[in-house]
């Protein structure tokens, strides 16, 4: 099922979030480290769509960068 989310909506949702909702440890054998953490963020976009994202935070040139993994989707749970 496709949800037609655009990249701008996903970025808006991340920027609108109050906090990181959940932290997970990656279980993928393809990850660099077994200690790699994945972060779940759920929040509303400016259009009012409640969006679920999963990603990782990495350091590049001394800055923290959030990488969205695979996809983001409209959340069916709210709250």
Residue pairs with C-beta under 8 A, 6 or more apart in sequence:
3 73
3 74
5 49
5 51
5 72
5 73
5 74
9 45
9 46
9 47
9 49
9 51
10 45
10 51
10 53
10 68
10 72
12 45
12 46
12 47
13 41
13 42
13 43
13 44
13 45
13 49
13 50
13 51
13 53
13 72
14 41
14 43
14 53
14 66
14 68
16 43
16 44
16 45
16 46
17 41
17 42
17 43
18 43
20 39
20 40
20 41
21 40
21 41
21 42
22 39
22 40
23 37
23 38
23 39
23 40
24 37
24 38
24 39
24 40
24 54
25 34
25 35
25 36
25 37
25 38
26 34
26 36
26 37
26 38
26 56
36 56
37 56
37 57
38 54
38 55
38 56
38 69
39 54
39 55
39 56
39 57
39 66
40 52
40 53
40 54
41 52
41 53
41 54
41 55
42 50
42 51
42 52
42 53
42 75
42 77
43 50
43 51
44 50
44 51
45 51
49 74
50 74
50 75
50 78
51 72
51 73
51 74
51 75
52 72
52 73
52 74
52 75
53 68
53 72
54 68
54 69
54 70
54 72
55 66
55 67
55 68
55 69
56 66
56 67
56 69
57 64
57 65
57 66
57 67
58 64
58 65
58 67
59 65
